[in-house]
C-alpha cells in the first residue's frame, strides 16, 4: 500500500505528540495506582492500556491511508445504524452493573453507545461541511461567535443561540440561588449533626436502628 507523501507534510504531528503525552501520563498514573509493593508489579491493567494505544495507532494509520470521502458517504447511514442499535438496547439489551447498555452477540458484547460517539462526530462533520464558508472554520470564528448560518432557519446560528440564552441563564440563575439558599445550609447542618436523623434525611439514607 503506497501512502501519499503529502500526508507526512500535512500531518498534525503536534496533536499526535500531545495525545501520546496524555496517554503516557494516564498509563503512568494507572501503574502507580495499581502497583503492589508485595507482588512487585502493577497487574495487567497498565499493559492493557498500552495494547489499546497500539491498536488505536493502527486504526489511525488505517483511517488516514484512504480518501476520507468514503467515510463522508457513510456518515448518515452509520449514524442511522447506531440509532437503531441504541433503540435495540432498550428491547433486548443485556444488563450488567445496574445498567442496560450491551447487546449480547454470543462471542462478543457490543456497547452501541461507544461507536455512537464516533457516529455523532462523523455526522456533525458532514453537517457543518454543507454550510462551510469558502475560507473554512477558524478558532477566531468561535471567539467572535461566527458559527455560520442555520440550514433549517436560514439565520445566523449565533442569533438562534442568543434567543435561547435568556431562558438558559434564567434556569442557571434559579438553580444557583436554590443551591446557595437550600443545598449549602443543609450540607453544613448534615455535617454538624453527623449520623443524626437530619443527616440521614439530607443524604437520603435510612436511619440507624434503635438500640
C-alpha positions as a LaTeX table, in Angstrom:
\begin{tabular}{lrrr}
\hline
Residue & $x$ (\AA) & $y$ (\AA) & $z$ (\AA) \\
\hline
Unk1 & 0.00 & 0.00 & 0.00 \\
Unk2 & 1.51 & 3.30 & $-1.09$ \\
Unk3 & 0.97 & 6.33 & 1.15 \\
Unk4 & 0.87 & 9.79 & $-0.37$ \\
Unk5 & 3.91 & 11.78 & 0.78 \\
Unk6 & 1.68 & 14.81 & 1.25 \\
Unk7 & 0.18 & 13.04 & 4.27 \\
Unk8 & 3.52 & 13.34 & 6.06 \\
Unk9 & 3.94 & 17.04 & 5.37 \\
Unk10 & 0.32 & 17.87 & 6.25 \\
Unk11 & 0.05 & 15.54 & 9.25 \\
Unk12 & $-0.68$ & 17.22 & 12.60 \\
Unk13 & 2.39 & 15.99 & 14.47 \\
Unk14 & 1.74 & 18.35 & 17.39 \\
Unk15 & $-1.65$ & 16.77 & 18.04 \\
Unk16 & $-0.13$ & 13.28 & 17.85 \\
Unk17 & 2.67 & 14.05 & 20.32 \\
Unk18 & 0.27 & 15.77 & 22.73 \\
Unk19 & $-2.05$ & 12.76 & 22.59 \\
Unk20 & 0.85 & 10.40 & 23.26 \\
Unk21 & 1.95 & 12.58 & 26.16 \\
Unk22 & $-1.52$ & 12.45 & 27.73 \\
Unk23 & $-1.65$ & 8.68 & 27.23 \\
Unk24 & 1.76 & 8.32 & 28.86 \\
Unk25 & 0.58 & 10.33 & 31.87 \\
Unk26 & $-2.55$ & 8.17 & 32.10 \\
Unk27 & $-0.65$ & 4.89 & 31.90 \\
Unk28 & 1.85 & 6.13 & 34.50 \\
Unk29 & $-0.99$ & 7.10 & 36.81 \\
Unk30 & $-2.67$ & 3.70 & 36.40 \\
Unk31 & 0.65 & 1.94 & 37.01 \\
Unk32 & 1.27 & 3.97 & 40.15 \\
Unk33 & $-2.26$ & 3.43 & 41.49 \\
Unk34 & $-2.19$ & $-0.34$ & 40.88 \\
Unk35 & 1.39 & $-1.11$ & 41.88 \\
Unk36 & 1.56 & $-3.79$ & 44.55 \\
Unk37 & 4.69 & $-3.45$ & 46.67 \\
Unk38 & 4.47 & $-7.03$ & 47.91 \\
Unk39 & 3.97 & $-8.56$ & 44.46 \\
Unk40 & 6.38 & $-6.19$ & 42.75 \\
Unk41 & 4.10 & $-5.41$ & 39.80 \\
Unk42 & 1.03 & $-3.37$ & 38.88 \\
Unk43 & $-1.04$ & $-6.14$ & 37.35 \\
Unk44 & $-2.25$ & $-6.41$ & 33.75 \\
Unk45 & $-4.14$ & $-3.10$ & 33.55 \\
Unk46 & $-1.24$ & $-0.80$ & 32.51 \\
Unk47 & $-0.13$ & $-3.19$ & 29.75 \\
Unk48 & $-3.74$ & $-3.46$ & 28.61 \\
Unk49 & $-3.82$ & 0.33 & 28.17 \\
Unk50 & $-0.61$ & 0.18 & 26.13 \\
Unk51 & $-2.16$ & $-2.54$ & 23.96 \\
Unk52 & $-5.18$ & $-0.36$ & 23.27 \\
Unk53 & $-2.82$ & 2.51 & 22.43 \\
Unk54 & $-1.14$ & 0.31 & 19.82 \\
Unk55 & $-4.49$ & $-0.70$ & 18.35 \\
Unk56 & $-5.51$ & 2.95 & 18.27 \\
Unk57 & $-2.38$ & 3.92 & 16.37 \\
Unk58 & $-3.04$ & 1.14 & 13.85 \\
Unk59 & $-6.61$ & 2.38 & 13.45 \\
Unk60 & $-5.35$ & 5.94 & 12.98 \\
Unk61 & $-2.88$ & 4.92 & 10.26 \\
Unk62 & $-5.62$ & 2.93 & 8.56 \\
Unk63 & $-8.00$ & 5.89 & 8.65 \\
Unk64 & $-5.53$ & 8.30 & 7.05 \\
Unk65 & $-4.42$ & 5.87 & 4.35 \\
Unk66 & $-7.55$ & 6.20 & 2.20 \\
Unk67 & $-9.72$ & 9.02 & 0.89 \\
Unk68 & $-11.92$ & 10.40 & 3.66 \\
Unk69 & $-14.76$ & 10.94 & 1.17 \\
Unk70 & $-15.53$ & 7.24 & 1.57 \\
Unk71 & $-16.29$ & 7.94 & 5.23 \\
Unk72 & $-18.22$ & 11.04 & 4.22 \\
Unk73 & $-20.68$ & 8.95 & 2.21 \\
Unk74 & $-21.22$ & 6.59 & 5.14 \\
Unk75 & $-21.82$ & 9.27 & 7.80 \\
Unk76 & $-25.62$ & 9.32 & 7.72 \\
Unk77 & $-26.11$ & 5.53 & 7.20 \\
Unk78 & $-23.68$ & 4.83 & 10.05 \\
Unk79 & $-25.49$ & 7.32 & 12.27 \\
Unk80 & $-28.84$ & 5.73 & 11.45 \\
Unk81 & $-27.48$ & 2.26 & 12.22 \\
Unk82 & $-26.23$ & 3.45 & 15.60 \\
Unk83 & $-29.64$ & 4.95 & 16.45 \\
Unk84 & $-31.23$ & 1.61 & 15.57 \\
Unk85 & $-28.78$ & $-0.26$ & 17.80 \\
Unk86 & $-29.36$ & 2.18 & 20.68 \\
Unk87 & $-33.11$ & 1.59 & 20.37 \\
Unk88 & $-32.47$ & $-2.15$ & 20.22 \\
Unk89 & $-30.62$ & $-1.99$ & 23.54 \\
Unk90 & $-33.87$ & $-0.91$ & 25.22 \\
Unk91 & $-35.58$ & $-4.07$ & 23.95 \\
Unk92 & $-33.01$ & $-6.88$ & 24.04 \\
Unk93 & $-30.14$ & $-5.19$ & 25.87 \\
Unk94 & $-28.01$ & $-7.13$ & 28.34 \\
Unk95 & $-27.92$ & $-5.72$ & 31.89 \\
Unk96 & $-24.81$ & $-5.52$ & 33.99 \\
Unk97 & $-23.57$ & $-3.32$ & 36.80 \\
Unk98 & $-27.03$ & $-1.84$ & 37.29 \\
Unk99 & $-27.40$ & $-0.63$ & 33.71 \\
Unk100 & $-28.71$ & $-1.97$ & 30.43 \\
Unk101 & $-26.26$ & $-0.96$ & 27.71 \\
Unk102 & $-24.92$ & $-4.07$ & 25.90 \\
Unk103 & $-26.16$ & $-6.30$ & 23.10 \\
Unk104 & $-25.02$ & $-9.88$ & 23.66 \\
Unk105 & $-23.81$ & $-11.35$ & 20.36 \\
Unk106 & $-22.68$ & $-14.60$ & 21.95 \\
Unk107 & $-18.97$ & $-14.25$ & 21.25 \\
Unk108 & $-18.92$ & $-10.52$ & 21.97 \\
Unk109 & $-20.95$ & $-7.98$ & 23.91 \\
Unk110 & $-21.47$ & $-4.83$ & 21.84 \\
Unk111 & $-21.96$ & $-1.49$ & 23.59 \\
Unk112 & $-23.62$ & 0.70 & 20.91 \\
Unk113 & $-23.05$ & 3.91 & 22.89 \\
Unk114 & $-19.31$ & 3.73 & 22.13 \\
Unk115 & $-19.45$ & 3.61 & 18.28 \\
Unk116 & $-22.37$ & 6.06 & 18.55 \\
Unk117 & $-19.87$ & 8.67 & 19.77 \\
Unk118 & $-17.92$ & 8.23 & 16.54 \\
Unk119 & $-21.16$ & 8.40 & 14.55 \\
Unk120 & $-22.01$ & 11.78 & 16.11 \\
Unk121 & $-18.57$ & 13.15 & 15.19 \\
Unk122 & $-18.94$ & 11.98 & 11.57 \\
Unk123 & $-22.49$ & 13.24 & 11.09 \\
Unk124 & $-21.68$ & 16.63 & 12.66 \\
Unk125 & $-18.64$ & 16.98 & 10.40 \\
Unk126 & $-20.77$ & 16.20 & 7.36 \\
Unk127 & $-23.49$ & 18.58 & 8.54 \\
Unk128 & $-21.12$ & 21.50 & 9.04 \\
Unk129 & $-19.32$ & 21.00 & 5.74 \\
Unk130 & $-22.58$ & 21.61 & 3.83 \\
Unk131 & $-22.55$ & 25.20 & 5.11 \\
Unk132 & $-18.81$ & 25.66 & 5.38 \\
Unk133 & $-17.58$ & 29.12 & 4.35 \\
Unk134 & $-15.06$ & 29.19 & 1.46 \\
Unk135 & $-12.20$ & 30.06 & 3.78 \\
Unk136 & $-13.12$ & 27.27 & 6.25 \\
Unk137 & $-13.54$ & 27.50 & 10.01 \\
Unk138 & $-11.07$ & 29.07 & 12.43 \\
Unk139 & $-10.82$ & 29.34 & 16.21 \\
Unk140 & $-11.34$ & 33.08 & 15.94 \\
Unk141 & $-14.78$ & 32.37 & 14.48 \\
Unk142 & $-15.72$ & 30.69 & 17.74 \\
Unk143 & $-14.35$ & 33.61 & 19.75 \\
Unk144 & $-16.43$ & 36.08 & 17.69 \\
Unk145 & $-19.49$ & 33.76 & 17.68 \\
Unk146 & $-19.28$ & 33.44 & 13.91 \\
Unk147 & $-20.86$ & 29.97 & 13.84 \\
Unk148 & $-22.25$ & 30.06 & 10.34 \\
Unk149 & $-25.86$ & 30.04 & 9.13 \\
Unk150 & $-28.56$ & 27.61 & 10.18 \\
Unk151 & $-29.59$ & 25.41 & 7.26 \\
Unk152 & $-33.09$ & 24.98 & 8.67 \\
Unk153 & $-33.90$ & 28.57 & 9.65 \\
Unk154 & $-31.52$ & 30.43 & 7.30 \\
Unk155 & $-30.41$ & 32.81 & 10.05 \\
Unk156 & $-27.05$ & 33.07 & 11.85 \\
Unk157 & $-26.55$ & 30.34 & 14.44 \\
Unk158 & $-25.38$ & 32.96 & 16.95 \\
Unk159 & $-28.78$ & 34.68 & 16.64 \\
Unk160 & $-30.61$ & 31.42 & 17.42 \\
Unk161 & $-28.37$ & 30.81 & 20.43 \\
Unk162 & $-28.96$ & 34.35 & 21.65 \\
Unk163 & $-32.74$ & 33.90 & 21.52 \\
Unk164 & $-32.49$ & 30.90 & 23.84 \\
Unk165 & $-29.73$ & 32.28 & 26.02 \\
Unk166 & $-32.07$ & 34.26 & 28.29 \\
Unk167 & $-34.08$ & 31.16 & 29.21 \\
Unk168 & $-30.94$ & 29.09 & 29.78 \\
Unk169 & $-29.38$ & 31.76 & 32.00 \\
Unk170 & $-32.64$ & 32.06 & 33.95 \\
Unk171 & $-32.63$ & 28.33 & 34.69 \\
Unk172 & $-28.97$ & 28.51 & 35.73 \\
Unk173 & $-29.69$ & 31.52 & 37.96 \\
Unk174 & $-32.63$ & 29.86 & 39.73 \\
Unk175 & $-30.57$ & 26.70 & 40.25 \\
Unk176 & $-27.69$ & 28.71 & 41.71 \\
Unk177 & $-29.99$ & 30.60 & 44.09 \\
Unk178 & $-31.63$ & 27.39 & 45.31 \\
Unk179 & $-28.21$ & 25.81 & 45.78 \\
Unk180 & $-26.98$ & 28.71 & 47.91 \\
Unk181 & $-30.18$ & 29.11 & 49.94 \\
Unk182 & $-31.06$ & 25.45 & 50.47 \\
Unk183 & $-28.33$ & 22.97 & 49.49 \\
Unk184 & $-25.40$ & 24.70 & 51.22 \\
Unk185 & $-27.18$ & 25.19 & 54.59 \\
Unk186 & $-28.47$ & 21.60 & 54.54 \\
Unk187 & $-24.97$ & 20.31 & 53.79 \\
Unk188 & $-23.46$ & 22.28 & 56.67 \\
Unk189 & $-26.26$ & 21.14 & 59.01 \\
Unk190 & $-25.75$ & 17.50 & 58.00 \\
Unk191 & $-22.01$ & 17.82 & 58.66 \\
Unk192 & $-22.59$ & 19.33 & 62.10 \\
Unk193 & $-25.24$ & 16.71 & 63.01 \\
Unk194 & $-23.38$ & 13.66 & 61.71 \\
Unk195 & $-25.29$ & 10.34 & 61.96 \\
Unk196 & $-28.37$ & 12.16 & 63.23 \\
Unk197 & $-31.86$ & 11.97 & 61.77 \\
Unk198 & $-31.27$ & 15.24 & 59.90 \\
Unk199 & $-28.02$ & 13.87 & 58.43 \\
Unk200 & $-29.78$ & 10.72 & 57.22 \\
Unk201 & $-32.67$ & 12.71 & 55.72 \\
Unk202 & $-30.30$ & 15.04 & 53.81 \\
Unk203 & $-28.23$ & 12.15 & 52.49 \\
Unk204 & $-31.30$ & 10.04 & 51.74 \\
Unk205 & $-30.11$ & 7.21 & 53.95 \\
Unk206 & $-32.13$ & 5.02 & 56.28 \\
Unk207 & $-31.79$ & 6.00 & 59.95 \\
Unk208 & $-29.81$ & 3.59 & 62.11 \\
Unk209 & $-31.87$ & 1.01 & 64.02 \\
Unk210 & $-32.92$ & 1.92 & 67.52 \\
Unk211 & $-30.93$ & 0.21 & 70.28 \\
\hline
\end{tabular}
